[in-house]
Amino acid sequence: MLASFPLWLALAWSPAPAGGDPTPAEPSANEPTGANTDAGTTTDAGTTTDAGTTTDAGTTTDAGTTRSAPAARRGLSWRRADATPLERRFILGIEGVFIQAPPLRPDVVSFDPRFIGRSVSLGGLGLLARLRVHPRIGVEAVVRSGSVRYASREGEGDDDAVVSQDQVMADLGVLLFVARGDLAHIAFDAGLGGMGTRVSYELSRDGTQLFGSGLVRVGVDAEFLVKRIAFVISARAYGVFTDVDRVRNRGPLLEEGNSPPAPVPTLQTYLVASGGIAYRF
């Protein structure tokens, strides 16, 4: 028994092997793994900065506050207007135009109010160009046309009598985008411009009246985006101002006697709706 005592004492007081620390124990299969920094703790799949704690799939600030990763946002958002830079700022497109306007009131021919009504509809085409100078602000130039024909009823007077109205509107405007997302943009707009109108009389004698008008408008616009293509729609109200005495009368019907004024009121209101397609640059 005494002979085995020195061997037991030597094993108890033997020093650690030179050249390194003892081998650490292997982690358990259920124990989370992570990377630690000074005064920080880490959980699964997280990264930690000084004096911060991290939860799963999150980011940590120096103050120790953790924020979850933001999810992808689509659709409409006021905040996205400033958060996302614009890749394509310019669009150029064509559109169909529908105009609701007061009817003509010519002096050289009379219209039956039973068949004309309080308004008439003009149809035409338009061209638009828009430039986005800021995520919330854009400028545009628009040219639109509209036409309508008034014809006599069969069996009443001259069956071939026709009065036609053709007009071209051009204006510049500013758009304020109140919502902008990945799929759609919505804006309010306002602008100024001018309009030229031609009224042609095809009666027993022909005649033409030419006159101009000033425009002011407000409205709402929407753009629906599909990669480089944008589908654009708008609804606008126009105030139309006309100097009825500044008119050019041509043809034998109008050149005899006193020149009649423009066959429209001095102040008018147009309601204009349009829809079209545009290419984004």
Secondary structure, DSSP 8 states (H G I E B T S, - for coil): -GGGHHHHHHHHT----TTS--------TTS------TT-B--TT----TT-B--TTEEE-TTS-EEE------S--STHHHHS--S--EEEEEEEEEEEE-----SSS---HHHH-S-EEEEEEEEEEEEEEETTEEEEEEEEEEEEEEE--TTSS-TT-EEEEEEEEEEEEEEEEEEE-SSEEEEEEEEEEEEEEEEEEESSSEEEEEEEEEEEEEEEEEEEEETTEEEEEEEEEEEEEEEEEEEEEESHHHHSSS----SS-SEEEEEEEEEEEEEE-
